[in-house]
Amino acid sequence: MRRPGLGGCRTTVAAASVGGPYFGRVDEVSSNDQTTYLPESADATQVQKLLGEFSDTNAIPAIVVFAGEDPLSEGDLATISAAVAALPSIEGVDAGVSPAIGSDDGLAVQAFVPIDADAEIGDVVTEVGEQLRAAMPAGISVHVTGPAGFSADLIAGFAGIDGLLLGVALLAVLLILIVVYRSLLLPVAVLSTSLFALCAALLSVWWLAKAGVLLLSGQTQGILFILVIGAATDYSLLYVARYREELRVGTDNWRATLRAIRGSFEPIIASGGTVIAGLLCLLLNDLKSNSTLGPVAAIGIVFAMLAALTLLPALLFAFGRAAYWPRRPVFEPDVVAAEGGVHPAGLWTTLTRLIARRPRMIWIATTLVLLLGAVGITQLNAVGVAQSDLVLGASEARDGQEVLGEHFPGGSGSPVQVVVAEGDLQSAADVMLASPGIAAVAVVSADAPSGTASVTETGIVAFGGPASEPSAPTVVDGDVLLQGTLTDAADSDAAADTVRALRADFADAVPGALVGGVTATAIDTDTASIHDRNLIIPVVLAVILVILMLLLRSIVAPVLLIATTVLSFGTALGVSALVFNGVFGFPGADPAVPLYSFVFLVALGIDYNIFLMTRVREESLAVGTREGILRGLAITGGVITSAWLVLAATFAALAVIPILFLVQIAFIAAFGVLLDTFIVRSLLVPALTYDIGPAIWWPSRLARGRARTGVGGTAAHTRA
């Protein structure tokens, strides 16, 4: 006879075996370029597409800044010039390195170094810095900054995502499982299931990204790893608990496996389906970095469910009771029947007695505490952060930008890019030159020695070629490209204000002008992200509410669950804001941080409320609503709490990656999970529903207090 789940097990193992080697190859199909993820209609996106037509290179500029404490001597300048001239010898550095340009104060020199976008930017930037430092005399510091420098910092920040992040997450989960189950073999089986699910998901996502169906970034990759490990482990724990119950009332492993699969299938599919539905709502995002996370994470959840329902049952079927060694489940059907699935002296039984005595006091007190924590949400500054603040810890590019701003216009190397019709060139230049945030204006010219020619305030285009052979601007389909050097750092609030003002001025003076560049890309990204956040949150709530109504066949209970989960999220966000500002001193948060945190906490929070309330409904059919609430909490409390702790640990593991966005997500998600575990799902929801009573099931017949004695509730060994 065919054993249950073995066919799916073979499929999972095969996919995971092939997918394993792809861990080190994700960077082949991923990108951290912000313009890649902007809506097609954004100005910055359109300008980025046109840049390649105005230039025959796709190089990313690096800015090298040399600075001394004393004015640089002629010998120092000669040494710097020679070192800069030798940079094209480095593989990955394109031709066209600018000459060394001295500052007005004589204390610094800058040079623009184009780096091939197809090269290993991090390695090239490192080699450029090392070669230049080796050539400098004592007293002269060297910093590599600009777009290439910040890209190198991001690459270095995400470097541990394949090994360090995964290792920390798996180790944390392993330790929790060993402590909870006091077993060695069972945690290995569960973690193997999670790891195989991740390998299979990674294989699918890699090839979809390779085919251009999905977009991948470093942050999406990190979230995929954590989500799959956490979800697969949690679903596995539900099956482990069910299988253990079956072993206590039966002696046949195959029969116990079959019954455990049957009992776990509905709650795992229901909860996983709810998470997937919430994640797929992200497809409505304008920002592709947000919308692409939806299907990527949903694929991960699918394989998490498949692994928990196929591979794990096969492993535990093979191990039998030995999987739980040294605490093997004992065959004791009479004891199980007498207990009704609830340990008479357990922690959760004690908690249910407390809830039964004072339900109203408990839910009112917990609600007030949560509301107090939620007040901190007013302190959350989630409107975007500077590019220089994305990487935590030491940053050569950030240090270099500070030095650059002390001696040169802060926006050097990251200009405002403006595409206008050829006939509007001077009008657009006049608008830019009138802005106090613009230090200089140039127009792209293939004839000019440096590739650009400056535009003066007198309206005369002064090209860099010989006076007798004036150059002409490069024209593409009737358009020209102007570049404005910002007086402030390109990622500063002042630069953002300058670009916004330019767009407003162009709307009046030069309609049709497109404004792009690093600063404009950040503005458009934040704008799209805020729009997505305001759209997706209510959509996710509505979708999950409908799913809960269908699952619980009720209106009141789903509304209560949604309300308590949102309250929990608000508290997690409020407390996190206070910690970010007062403890960690973070400069702010990306607009996507609340959105990602919401999707994870609400979708996964509802996930576990589904586990609880489906069991409560099952028990209510047998013994009535109030008794069913107490039984459901006592029976599911241990396994759901274990699953929550695992999820909190996996989210916390994101903090090992020194990227501000991921560290903030890690804290909010981990804290929110713990808050939901010990306050909302353990106290608030049971006490509130107990106080309301059968009315929570309105309009189903359970709302009229009709229970079917003997159905479901007393035979605890047949349900999870």
N, C-alpha and C positions, 0 to 999 in steps of 0.2 A: 504494500500500500504506500502511496506517495506521502511523504511527510509534509506537513503544512509549512509554507513559507520557504521551502528549499529552492524552488525555482527562482523566486525573487531574490533569494540570498545569493545564488550563483550570478545573477545579473549585477547585483550590487558589488560583489567581490570583483567581477570582471571589469566593471567601470572604474572602480577604485584602483585596481592594479595598473590600469593604463593611465589613470589620472595622476597618480603619485608623482611621476617625474615632472609634471607641469608646475610644481610649486616654484621652482626657480626660473620659470619662463614667463611669468605674468607680465614682467616689464616689457616683453616683446609686443604685447597687444594693449598696453595701457598708456595713458597720457595724463599729465597734470597741467596741460596748457588750458588756461581758463577760457580762451576764446573758442576752444573746441566744444565747450558745453553751453555757450550762450545761445539764445534763440536766433534763428536765421534773420529775423527782422531787426535785431539790435544793431545800432550804428557801429559799435566796435567789431561786430562779426563781419559786417560788410566791408569795413576798412581793412580788416585783416586779410580777407580774400583778395582785395585789390593790391595789397603790398607786393605780392609776388610779380605782378605785372609791371610795377614801376622799378623793379630791381631784378637782376638775374641771380640773386643769391637768397637763400633762406636762412642765412646765418643769424645767430642770436648774439646780440652785443654784450660783451663784458667790459666793464670800466675798471681800469687799473689805476689806483691812486697811490702816488708816492708822496710822502710827507716827512718833513724834518722839523726839528725844534728850532733850528736857526735857518736863516735864508740859504737857499741852495746855491752852491758855488758853480762857476763855469764847469769845473771838473765833475761835479755831481750831475749837472745837466747833461754833460757829454756821456757819462756812464749810463744814465737813465735812457738817453736816446739810443745808445748802442744796444742796450738790453731789449728795448722795445722793438727795434728793427730786427732782432734775432728771433722774435716770437713765431713768425711763420714757419720756422723749422720744426715746430711742435706739431705732430699729427693731430688734426682736428681744428687747427687754427687756420682760418681762411686768409687769402691774400687781402690786402686793403687795410692792414693795421694802420691806424692814424699815427702821425708823428706825435712826439711828446708835447703837450700843451701846458705852459706854465701858468700859475695863478697870478693875480695882480699883486698879492702880498709877497710873492717870491718864496713862499714856504712849501708849495706843493706843485706837483705835476700830475696831469691825467693823460691817459691814452685809451683809445677805443679799440677793442680787440674783437673782431668777428669770429665766432665759434660755430663750426658746422653743426646744424641742428640734428644731423643724423649721427654725429659722433657721441661718444659717452661723455656727456657734458660735465659730469662730476669729476671724472678722471682728468679731462682736459683742463678744467679750472684749477684743479689741484696742481697739475704739472706747471701751468703758467705761473702760479704763485710761487712754487718752489724754485723754478728757474730764475725768476726775477729777484727773489730774496737772496739767492746764492750770489748774484752779481752785484748787489748793493753794498756800498760801504757802511760802516757802523753809523748809527744815528738816523738812518732813513728807513721808515716803515713802508711796507707794501701791503695793499689791500685789494682784493679782487671783488668787485661788487657789480651792480647793474643787473639786468634780467638774467644773464647767464650765471652770475654769482648767486642770486636768490634761487635759481633753478637747482644749482648744485647743492645748496643747503637743504632744499626739499628732498632731493634724491637721497642725501645722507640721512635725513630724518626718517624716511620710509625704508631705509636699508634693512632694518631689523624686522620687517613685517612678515617675511617668510619663515625666519628661524626663531628670533627672540619672542615675538608676539605669540606664535603658536606654541612654543615651548613653555612659556609662562602660563598660558591659558590651560594647557593640558596638565601641567604640574599642579596648578591650583585646584583643578577639578579632581585630580587623582587623590590629593590629600583630603579633600572634603568627603569624597566617596569612601575612603578608607576609614575616616573617623565616624561617618554615619553608619556604615554597614559592618565595620570591624571585620572586613574580609579583604583578601588580596586578589583572588581570582575574579570576583564579581566586578570590581572597578576596572580591571584590565579588559574584561569583556565589554563593558559599557563604553570605555574610552576607545576601544578598537572600533566599535560601531560608529561612534562619532567621527573618528578619523577617516574611516572608509566613506562615510557620507560626504565629508568635505572633499575627499579626493574625487569622488564621482561628480560632485557639483562643480568643482574646479575644472574638470575635463570638459564638461558641457559649456560652461561660461567661457573658457579659453577659446574654444572653436567658434562660438557665436561671436565673440569679439574679433577673432581673426577674420571672420566673414563680414564684419562690419555691421552685424545686426545689433550688437550691444557696444556701449562705450565703457571702458574701465579706467578707474583712477586709483591712486594709492589708497585714498580713504575708503572707496567702495570695496577694494580688496580686503582691507583690514576688517571692515564691518561684516563682510561675507564670512571670513574665518571665524569671527566671534559668534555670529548668529548661528551658523551651522553647528559649531561645537556645543553651544549652549542649548539650542533647540533639540538636537539629536540626543544629547545627554538627558534632558528633561523627559522627552518622550520615552526614552529607554527606562528611566526610573519608574514611570507609570507601569510599563510592562513588567519590570522586575517585581514591583509590589504585587501586581495581579498574579504573576506566576508563583510567587511565594505563597499567596493565599490558596491557590489551587493545590500546591504540594501538601498543604496542611490538611486537605480534605480528600486527597486521592493518592494512590500509589503508582499510577501509570504516568510516566513522563510525557508520553505522546498525547494522552488525553488532557493532561494539565496544560501542555503547550497549546493544544487546540482551543481549550476553554479560555486560556489567557489571551490568546490572539483575538478571539471573539469578543471578550470583555473589554479589551484595550482598543479595538479597532475604532469604534464609534467616537469615544472621547478624543483620541489622537487625531483622527481625520477631521472632527468638528473643530478642534482647537487649531490645528495646523491650517485648515481651510480658512478660518477666521483671520489668522495672521497673514496668509497669502492675499486674501481679499484686501486687507488694510494696506499691505505693501504695494499691491497693483494700483491702488489709488494714486500712487506717486507718478504714474504714467501721465497724469493730468498736468504735471509740472511743466513750466516753460523752460526752466533751467535743466539742461540735459544731465548734469551731474546729479541732480535730484531724481529725475525721471528714470534714469538708467538703473538706479539702485533698486527700484521696484522689482523688475523682472529678475535681476541678478540675485537679490535676496530671496525672491519667491522660488527660484530654482533650488537654492540651498535648502529651503524649508521642505520642498518636495522630497529631496533625497534624505533629509533628516527623518521624515516620516517613513519613507520606504525602508531605510536601514533599521529603524526601530521595530518595524513590523515584519521584517524578513530576516536580516542577518542576525540580530540579537536573539530572536526566538530559536534560530538554528543553533547558535552557540550555547544557549542555556539548555536546549534539548539535549545537546551532546554532553554537557557537563552534569545535568540533572541537579540533584541536591548538593553535589560537591561544589557547585558554583558559589554557594553561600558559606562554605567552610571558613572559619570553624563554627559558625552559628547556623548549622543546617536546619532547615524547617522540619519539624517533627510531624508525623502523621497523627493528628489529634482532632478528628471531626467532631467529637462530642464537645470538646472545649470550645471550638469555633462556634458551634451552634449555641452554646450557653452564653458566650460573650456577645453574640450578635455582631461580630466583626469589630467590637470596641473593647480595648483593654480596660478592665474596670479600674485600674489604678494608674492609668497613664496620664501624662501631662495634659493631653488634649481633652480627656474626660473631665479633668479638674477644671479646665477652662470653660467647657460647656456648662458645668454647674454654675460657675460664676455668671455666665451670660444669662442663664435661665433665671437667676435670682434678680439681677439688676440690668436688664437689657437697655432700658431707656437711658439710664445714667451713663452706661458705657458708650452708646452711640452718640449721645450729645457731647460727652467729654472728648471723645476722639475727634468728632467733627470740629469742635472749637479749637483743639490743638492744631489740626490740619489747616484750618482757616488762618490761624495765627502765622503758621509757617508760610502760607501762600502769599501773605502780604509782601514778603520780600521780592516777589516777582516784579514789583514796581522799580526795583533797583537793577533789573537785568538790562544790560546795554548790548543788545543783539542787533546792531545796525551795521556790522562789518568791522574788520580790523585791518590794520596796515599789513602789506605784504611782508614787511620786515619783522612783524610780530608773529608770523605763522609758525616759525620754528622756535621752540623753547630752548633755553640754554645758550651756549656760545654760538655766535654766528659771525663769520668773517664778513659776509656781505652786509650785515647790519652795521658792523663797526666801520666798514669801508664807506657806507652811505653817510654816516655821521661825519667822518673826516672829509668826504667830498663836499658836504653842505657847509663846512667851515671855510672852505677856500674857493669853491666854485658854485654856480647855480645848482641848487639841490636836485633839480630834475635832469641834469646832464646824463645823456645816454638813454633816457626813457622819455622821449619827446611826445607832445601831443601831435597826433597824425590827423591832418585835415584834408579830405578829398573834395575838391570843388571843380566846377567847370572852368576851362582855361580862361574864358572871358571874365570870370570873377576872381582871378588870382589876386589882383591888387586890392580889391575890396575886402577879400578875406584876410589878406595880410594886414590891412589897416585895422581890422577888428582885433586881430591877434596882438598887434603892436600896441594897441591902446589899452590892453589888459595889463594891470600891474603885476599879475602873476606870470607873465611871459617875459623872459629875459632876451630872447632873440628869435628870429623867424628865418627859416630857410626853405627853399623849394628844391625838390629832387630834380637833378639834371645829370643825365648820362654824360654830357660833354664836360662837366666840371671835374677837375682833378680829384676832388674829394667825394664826388657823387652828389653833392648838394651845393647850392649857391645861396648866399644870404640875401635877404630882402630888407631894404632900408626904409626909414620912415618917410623919406622924400618921394617914395613911390617908384624909385629906380631899382631895378633888379641888378645887383652887382655880382656878376658871375666870376668864378675863380680863374677863368682862363685869361690868356693875354688880351689886353684891351683891344687890340686890332682884330681879334677873333672872338667876338662875344659868343657865349654859349646860349642855349635855349633850354627852357624847362622840358622835362620829359612829359609827353602827352599820351595818355591812354584812353582811347574812345572819347576824346574831347575833354578829359579830366586831367588835372594836375594834382600833385601831392605836396602839401605844405607841412613843415615840421616846426613846432614851437617848443623851445627849451623852457621848461618850467623853472621858476625861481625857487620853488620848494620841492622837497623830495616827492617823487611821483606817487608814493603811497600815502602821503600825508593828507589830513583833512583840508589843509589850505589848498593843495593841488586839486583836490576834488571840487572845492568851491570854485576854483578858477575854471575848470572844465565845464561845470554846470553853467557858469556865467557865460562862457564862450558859446555854448549851445543855444542859450537864450538870445544872445546878441546875433548869432548867425541866423536864427529863425526870422529875425526882423530884417537884417541887412543882406544876408546871402542865403535865401531859402534853398534847400537842397544840399547844403554842405553836410558832409558826414564827418563826425569827430570820433577818432579812435585812439589807440595807444594803450599803454599800461594803465594809466589812471582811468580812462574812459571804460576800459574793460572791467575794472574793479567796480566802478559805479553801476554799469549795466548788470553785472553779476549780482550785486547786492539788491538792486531794484527788482530783478527777476526773482531772487530768492525770497524777498519779503512778500511779493505777490503770490508766490507758490505757497508760502506758509499760511497766508490768510485764506487761501482757497482750499488747501488740502485738509487742514485740521477739521473743519466742519464736514467735509465729504467723508473722511475716515469715520467720524463719529456716526454719521447717518448710515453708512454701510454696515458698520459693526452692530448698530442698534437693530437694524432689520434682521441680520443674521441671528442675533440673540433672541429676537421675538419668534423666529421660526424654530430655533432649537428648544427654547423653553416653553413654547406655546403660550406665551404670556406677554403682556404689555408693561405691567407695573415692575416686575422683577428686572427686565432688561433696562428700563429707565433708571432704576436704582443702581444697577451695576455700572452703567455708563457714568452716572453722576458721581459715584464714589471713586471711580477710576480717574475721572477728570480732576476731582479734588485732590487725589493723591499726586497726580502729575503736577498740578499747580503748586503743591507744597514742595515737591522735589525741586521744581524750577526756582521757587522763591528762596529756599534754603541754599541752593547751589549759587544763586546770584550773590547772596550775602557772603558765602565762602569765597567765591571768585574775587569779589571786590576787597573784602576785608582781610582774608587770610593769604590767598595766593597773589593778590595784586595783579590780576590779569587786566590787559588793556581794554577788554570788551569781548564780544563773541560774534561769530559769523551768524547771519540771519538764519542759516539752515540748522544751527544747533538746536533751537527749540523744536523745529519741525522733525528732525531726526529723533530727538528724545521723545517727542510725542508719539510718533509712529511706533517706536520700540516699546515704550512703557504702556501705552494704551492698548496696542494690539496684543502684546504679551501679557499685560495685566488682565485683560479680558480673557486671554487664553486660560489662565489659571482659575479665574472666576467661573469659566465654563466647566473646568474639572470639578470645582466645588459644587456649583449649582445644579449640574446634571445629576450628580450623586444625591444632592439634597432632594431634587424632584423625585428621583427613584425611591428614596427612603420615604418621602412624603406620601407616595402612593400606597405605602404599606402601613405606616404608623401615624400619619397626619403631619401637617406642615411643621409645627413647632418642634415636635420630637424628631422629625426628619431633618430639620436644620441642625440640631445638636448631634444626631448620628452622622450626618454627612461631614460635619466639621471634624468630629472625633476620628472618623475612618480615614479621611483624606489628609488630615492635618500634617502628619509626619512626612508622607511622600511629597506633598506639594511644597512644604517648607524646605525639604532637601533639594528639590528641583529649583526653587527660588534662590537658595544659597549658591547653587552651581551657576545659575545664570548671573547672579551678582558678581561672582568671581571671574567669570569669563568677560563680562563687560569691563570690570576693573582692570583686566589685563591690557586693555587698549592704552592705558596710561603709560605703558613702557615705551610707546612710540612718541618721541618728543615733538609732536605736532599739536598745536593749541586746540584745534578743532576736535581731534580724537581724545585728548585728555579731558576736555570739557564734557564730551559725550560719555566718556568712561565714568566720570564722577556722577553726572546726573542720572545715568541709567543704573549704576550700581546702588546709589543712595535711594533712588526711586523704587528699585526692586526690594530692597530691605524694608523700606517704609511700607510698601504694599504687603510684604510678607507678615510683618509683626504687628502692624496696626490695622490696615484696611481689611485684608482678607481674613485675619484671625479674630479681629474684634468688631470693627465697624460694620461690615457686611452681615455677619451672623447676628449681631445684636439688633441691628436695624430691621432685618427681615423677621427675626423672632418677635420683635415688638409689634410689627404690622400683622404678622400671622398669615392665615390663608389668603388674605387679599392680595398678596404679592403675585399670586398665580392668575389674577383676573386678566382675561375673561374666561379662562379654562374652568372645567368643573372642579378642579382642586381648590379654586377660590371659595367654593361653597362648603369646603371642609370634608369632602368625601374621599376617604382613603379605602384602598382595597386591601384588606387584611390578608396577609400571607403572600402578597405579591412583592417581590423585590427586597424589602427592607431587612427581613430577618435572615435571609440566606446570603450573608455578607460575602461568602466565598465565591459567589457567582458574578461579582462586580468589582471594579477597581476603586 
